[in-house]
Amino acid sequence: MKEFKPIPIGVEDFKEIIDKGSYYVDKTGMIQELLDSNAKVNLFTRPRRFGKTLNLSMLQRFFEKTDEDNAYLFNDLNISQAGEKYMQHQGQYPVISLSLKSMKQGNYVEAFGCFKDVLQKEFWRHRDVFESNTILPKYKELFSNICSDKAPDLEYKTTIRTLSDCLYAVYQKKVIILIDEYDVPLEASHFRGFYDEMVDLIRSVFESALKTNPYLEFGVLTGCLRVSKESIFTGLNNLNVYTVLNNDFSNHFGFTQQEVEKITDDFDIQDKLSEMKQWYDGYLFGQTEIYNPWSILKYVQSARSNETCPSQPYWSNTSSNDIIHELVINGNEETHSQIEALMNGESLTKPIYEDITYRNININTDYIWSFLLFTGYLKPISMHLEGDLIYAEMVIPNREVGTVYKRMIMQWFDEKIRTTGTDDLFKAIIDGNAEGFEEEVNNWLDESISYHDNYESFYHGFLAGLLMGRRGYRVESNRENGKGRTDITICEYRKRTFAVVIEVKIAKNFMDLDNACDSAMKQIAEKKYVANLKQQYYKKVLKYGVAFCSEKVCRVKLEAE
């Protein structure tokens, strides 16, 4: 029987993955490309959970000089086959490695406290350096103050530079600096109201560590956005930025088509490839087709133990999706119209701003679409230059991301129903007021954002959502009735004197609405929905044929028995 390697879900330490024999998709080619580029400071922007943290862990394990020889970790991996030119760098450098991904606190004091904790742990990791006689007493004192949380706040803004000075003094080798998720504190502070303070902190840290540091071998930063206009990278003329639009390094984050095919072979789930492609493929980094790595591994883990497991939105369930929520809740009519077009499989062409800032991410401006592109909620299918601006034609990448939009739309719609109320609609229905029924539904259609994966099921759910939760009445959707299932039934709880049957149909166009209503009425009769209700002692039954068309128009016809 074939043995499968364990899948390291959520494991971000390269060494742990290799030591435990877990499944690893080889991304060590990034080391070769990084050395060949010879860039001083490198910024890689990719969506969340696309392998940024694991890749930085891989770089640390490759380059860092430690008491333990880590060369074995790279046996049989791509970098070991690249030649001595590259392997001679293995284990040769002091490395500073920081992650800012936990800096999501609600105020600056707490966020700065988290930053201090990150630095304390990195200083403590290098504690042997501060025991060296090579280190000046003032640095040993600083080490003690940092680790005991007694250092002045100002000291923390230059501590990465100070630590690199000390590392160079001991090792006589320039330092590699790795900073993961550098923009997380910027995003969090933007939404919580202390953005300017956080920008000042991050700018001061980066300037001392990356701009004016003579002991820097090279630096690698990761994040979702390039935010250069914030002056975070002021004067960093040695900065190379690699976004999702660049071809360089395009295959090192996320899984390529070839890698996913190998995964399906390794786990004997080749028959799942088509479904995986629909749900988790669709990203485009440079010219490279990319799958979401988090979702692929989660799906494979499930499919290995359950052959009938359904595809799920694994990635979207791990993200806050705050920006989509804001887009739906606070978007104006034009923004909602653009979301609707995307949800219906259409494309949207917008200018792309690679150096967008959190200041200008306004929900109802063109900047928002660049943000969605760089964070994985849209993908470019074509690009062209107009004047000084690059324009991208964009679509929703795959079914998984589509569920994010759908979920937020439904949450928004449910909240709108709760706050606005649908009493007038319900009254029109039970009063037999077809014109009032039609007018109220059309008003709600004007306010809604619709998506048409399945026309009839969408409008059926739309109407059912408007009618649920009525005191004194039982509202049921898809209830077994007569010779079929009624789309919507409304029945009095106690008296059983009154009931409503609603059948929903889709019209090809505006001119076909009446015919669609007639078709709904015909189905009610043929399936004997009313006869079945009368057998349950409901004396009066109202029959509604309700038709919708793509122009977001509703037509209602009524018959009573």
C-alpha positions, 0 to 999 in steps of 0.5 A, a space after each residue: 500500500 502506498 504511503 503518503 507523506 504528512 501534509 504540513 498544514 500551518 507549519 511555517 518552519 522549513 526545518 520542521 517540515 524537512 526533519 519530520 518528513 512532511 510533504 514539501 513543494 520545492 521552492 528552493 529555486 528562489 535562493 538561486 534567483 535571489 543570489 543571481 539578482 544581487 539586489 540589496 533590498 528585495 520586497 515581495 508582495 503576495 496575497 496572504 497564505 501564499 507561502 511568504 513566511 515559509 519561504 523566509 524560513 527557508 532562506 534563514 535555514 539556508 543562509 544562517 551560520 549556526 552551530 548546527 549544520 543545516 546543509 542536510 535540509 537541502 539534500 535532493 532539493 533544487 538548490 543542491 543541484 544548482 552547483 557549488 556557486 550557490 551552495 557555498 553560501 549555505 550557512 555563511 551569514 548572520 541572519 536577523 529574522 523578524 515577523 510583524 504579522 502579530 502587530 494587529 492590536 487596537 491601539 499604538 501602545 499595544 502594537 508597539 508593545 508587540 513590536 518590542 516583544 518581537 525584537 526582544 525574542 530576536 535579541 535573545 536568539 542571538 544572546 551568544 553574540 552579546 557574551 562575546 568579548 568583541 562586543 562593547 560594554 554599551 551594547 551588552 547593556 543595551 542587550 540587557 535592557 532590551 531583554 528586560 524591557 527597560 530600554 527607552 522606546 526610542 532605542 527600539 527604532 534603531 535596534 535592528 541596525 544595532 543588532 546587525 552592527 554587533 553580529 558583524 563585529 562577532 562574525 566579520 560577515 555582513 548580515 542578512 535581514 528578513 522581515 515578514 509581513 511588514 505591512 500588517 501593522 500598517 493595515 491594522 493601524 489604518 483601520 484602528 486610527 493610529 496610522 501616522 504613528 505606525 508609519 513613523 515607527 516602521 519608517 524609522 526602523 527601515 531607514 536605519 536597518 536597510 538604508 544606512 546600514 554598511 553591514 547589510 549583505 541583503 534584505 528580504 521583506 514580504 507583504 501584501 502591498 508596496 506602500 512606498 508613498 508613505 515614505 517608508 522606503 524613502 531614499 532606498 534606491 537599492 530596493 527591488 519590488 516584485 509584485 504579482 505583476 512581475 515575471 521575476 520570482 513568479 513561480 516561488 509563491 503559490 503552486 504552479 500547474 506542474 506542481 499541482 499535477 505532481 501533488 495529485 499524482 503523489 496522493 493518488 487524487 488525479 481525478 480531483 484535478 479539474 475540481 481543484 482547478 475550478 476552485 483554487 486556480 486562476 491566479 496570475 503572477 507575471 505570466 505564471 498560472 498559480 494555485 492557492 497553496 493553502 487551499 490545495 494542501 487543505 483540500 488534499 488533506 481532506 480528499 485523502 481521507 474522504 474521496 467524496 469531500 466537497 470543495 470548500 473555501 479554505 483560504 477565505 475562511 482564514 482571512 478577515 475579508 474586511 475589505 470585501 465587507 467594506 466594499 459591499 457595505 459602504 460601496 456606492 451605486 457605481 461600486 455595487 454595479 461593478 461588483 455585480 458585473 464581476 460576480 456575473 463573470 464579467 471583467 472590469 478594466 481599471 488603472 493599476 497603482 502599484 504603490 497604493 497607500 492605506 490612506 487612499 484605499 477609498 472604497 469608491 475610488 479606482 484605488 480599491 481595485 488595485 488593492 483587491 488585485 494585489 491581495 488576491 481578490 481579483 486577477 488580471 487577464 490582460 494589461 495595456 498602457 494608456 499614457 503614464 498608467 497601466 490598465 488591467 482587465 480583471 476578473 474574480 480568480 476562481 470559485 473560492 474567491 467568488 464565495 467571499 463576495 457572495 457571503 458578504 453580499 448575503 450578510 449585507 442583505 440580511 442586515 439590510 432586511 433586519 434594519 429596513 424591514 419587509 412588513 409592506 411586502 408581506 402585507 401586500 402578499 397576504 392581502 392579495 395585492 399583486 401590484 404592491 407585491 411587485 412594487 416592493 420586490 422591485 424596490 428591493 432589487 434596486 437596492 440589491 447586488 445580484 449574482 447569477 451562478 444559477 438564475 432561479 436559485 438566486 432569485 428564489 433565495 432572494 425572495 425567501 430571504 425577504 419573507 422569513 421570520 414572520 410571527 404567526 406564519 410558517 414560511 417554508 422554502 422548497 417544501 414537499 407539496 403535491 407532486 413536487 416542491 413548492 418554491 415558497 409556501 406561507 401558511 397560518 400557524 393555528 387557524 389554517 384558513 389561509 395559505 400562499 403558494 409562490 412559484 419563481 421563474 426566470 424570464 429570458 428578457 423583459 418581454 418574456 416576463 408575462 410568459 414566465 409568470 404564466 409558466 409558474 401558474 401552470 406548474 402550480 396547477 400541474 403539481 397540485 400544490 393547492 389541492 394538497 394544501 386544501 387537504 390540510 384544511 387551508 380554505 383560502 390559497 393565494 397563488 403567485 407566479 413571480 418572474 425575474 429577468 436579468 434587468 433586475 425586474 420582477 413581474 407578479 401574477 395572482 390567482 386565488 382559490 
